[in-house]
Amino acid sequence: LEKIAIDDEADVDAMKGWRRKLFGEDALKLKKGEIALVLNGSRVEVVEIEG
């Protein structure tokens, strides 16, 4: 996570192939403020930020 926070193209497995599709793209969106994590009861949900 630290490497992704520093570099959008970090050389880590989470940013390659299926892992990037599953996790990496959302990690970058979260970093850029395009999505947020919100608590809904006991569940964590991903919401898009408009604007």
C-alpha positions as CSV (number, residue, x, y, z in Angstrom):
1,L,0.0,0.0,0.0
2,E,2.8,2.4,0.8
3,K,4.3,1.8,-2.7
4,I,1.0,2.4,-4.4
5,A,0.5,5.6,-2.3
6,I,3.8,6.9,-3.6
7,D,3.6,5.7,-7.2
8,D,0.5,5.0,-9.4
9,E,2.6,2.5,-11.4
10,A,4.3,0.8,-8.5
11,D,6.0,-2.4,-9.3
12,V,3.9,-4.6,-6.9
13,D,1.7,-7.6,-7.7
14,A,-1.5,-5.6,-6.7
15,M,-0.9,-3.4,-9.7
16,K,-0.5,-6.2,-12.3
17,G,-3.0,-8.3,-14.3
18,W,-6.1,-9.6,-12.6
19,R,-5.0,-8.1,-9.2
20,R,-5.0,-4.6,-10.7
21,K,-8.5,-5.2,-12.0
22,L,-9.7,-6.6,-8.7
23,F,-7.9,-4.2,-6.3
24,G,-5.5,-1.9,-8.0
25,E,-7.9,0.3,-10.0
26,D,-10.1,0.9,-6.9
27,A,-7.0,1.6,-4.8
28,L,-6.0,4.3,-7.3
29,K,-9.5,5.8,-7.4
30,L,-9.5,5.9,-3.5
31,K,-6.1,7.6,-3.6
32,K,-7.4,10.2,-6.0
33,G,-10.6,10.9,-4.1
34,E,-12.8,9.5,-6.8
35,I,-14.4,6.9,-4.5
36,A,-14.8,6.6,-0.7
37,L,-15.3,3.8,1.8
38,V,-18.3,4.2,4.0
39,L,-19.7,2.2,6.9
40,N,-23.3,1.1,6.5
41,G,-24.2,-0.7,9.7
42,S,-21.5,-3.4,9.9
43,R,-20.7,-3.4,6.2
44,V,-18.1,-1.3,4.4
45,E,-19.3,0.0,1.0
46,V,-17.6,1.7,-1.9
47,V,-19.3,4.9,-3.1
48,E,-18.4,7.1,-6.0
49,I,-17.7,10.8,-5.3
50,E,-19.3,13.3,-7.6
51,G,-17.6,16.5,-8.6
